[in-house]
Amino acid sequence: MEENEVILFYSCKAWHNRDSMDLGVFTDKNAFEQYLKDMKKDKKLSNDDIKELENIGQTQGRRLNYQIMKEFLNPVYKQT
């Protein structure tokens, strides 16, 4: 992770509706990875789900899906 970067981890209904999203915010990559491992151990995520999160940033085809986004806190304006 870059400096000031955060991971936004959403859970949402099947169609990824904004109004169904719940948010978890991670400032530490290791803590996020451990969270995913714990979800897998608790059978909330499968190996295929983990691969989808890594490859496309979201799960698909589930009643409850997950989505990952990365954003920056206090970004510095870069003139173009």
C-alpha positions as CSV (number, residue, x, y, z in Angstrom):
1,M,0.0,0.0,0.0
2,E,1.1,3.5,-0.7
3,E,1.3,6.2,1.9
4,N,-2.1,7.6,2.8
5,E,-3.8,4.7,1.0
6,V,-6.8,2.9,2.5
7,I,-8.7,-0.2,1.4
8,L,-12.5,0.1,1.3
9,F,-14.1,-3.3,1.7
10,Y,-17.8,-3.4,0.9
11,S,-20.4,-6.1,1.4
12,C,-23.5,-5.7,-0.8
13,K,-26.5,-7.5,-2.3
14,A,-26.1,-9.5,-5.5
15,W,-26.3,-6.5,-7.9
16,H,-23.8,-4.4,-5.9
17,N,-26.5,-1.7,-5.2
18,R,-25.1,1.3,-3.5
19,D,-28.0,1.4,-1.0
20,S,-27.2,-2.2,0.1
21,M,-23.5,-1.5,0.8
22,D,-21.8,-1.8,4.2
23,L,-18.3,-0.6,4.5
24,G,-15.1,-1.7,6.3
25,V,-12.0,0.6,6.1
26,F,-8.5,-0.8,6.4
27,T,-5.3,1.3,6.8
28,D,-3.1,-1.8,7.1
29,K,-2.8,-4.4,4.3
30,N,-1.8,-7.1,6.7
31,A,-4.9,-6.5,8.8
32,F,-7.1,-6.7,5.6
33,E,-5.4,-9.9,4.5
34,Q,-6.0,-11.4,7.9
35,Y,-9.7,-10.3,7.7
36,L,-10.1,-12.2,4.4
37,K,-8.4,-15.3,5.9
38,D,-10.7,-15.2,8.9
39,M,-13.7,-14.9,6.5
40,K,-12.4,-17.9,4.6
41,K,-11.9,-19.9,7.8
42,D,-15.5,-19.0,8.8
43,K,-16.7,-20.2,5.3
44,K,-17.9,-16.7,4.3
45,L,-15.4,-16.7,1.4
46,S,-14.2,-19.6,-0.9
47,N,-11.0,-19.9,-2.7
48,D,-12.8,-18.8,-5.9
49,D,-14.1,-15.7,-4.0
50,I,-10.6,-14.8,-2.9
51,K,-9.3,-15.1,-6.5
52,E,-12.2,-12.9,-7.8
53,L,-11.3,-10.3,-5.2
54,E,-7.7,-10.4,-6.2
55,N,-8.3,-10.4,-10.0
56,I,-11.4,-8.1,-10.4
57,G,-11.9,-6.5,-7.0
58,Q,-15.2,-8.1,-6.4
59,T,-17.1,-11.3,-6.0
60,Q,-19.9,-12.2,-8.3
61,G,-22.9,-14.6,-8.4
62,R,-23.6,-14.6,-4.7
63,R,-26.6,-13.4,-2.6
64,L,-24.1,-11.3,-0.6
65,N,-21.1,-10.0,-2.6
66,Y,-18.0,-8.2,-1.7
67,Q,-16.1,-5.4,-3.4
68,I,-12.7,-3.8,-2.8
69,M,-11.7,-0.2,-3.6
70,K,-8.6,1.7,-2.8
71,E,-8.5,5.4,-2.1
72,F,-6.2,8.0,-0.7
73,L,-6.6,10.1,2.4
74,N,-5.8,13.8,2.0
75,P,-4.6,13.5,-1.6
76,V,-2.2,16.1,-3.0
77,Y,-3.4,17.9,-6.1
78,K,-1.2,17.1,-9.0
79,Q,-1.2,19.8,-11.7
80,T,-1.3,18.4,-15.2
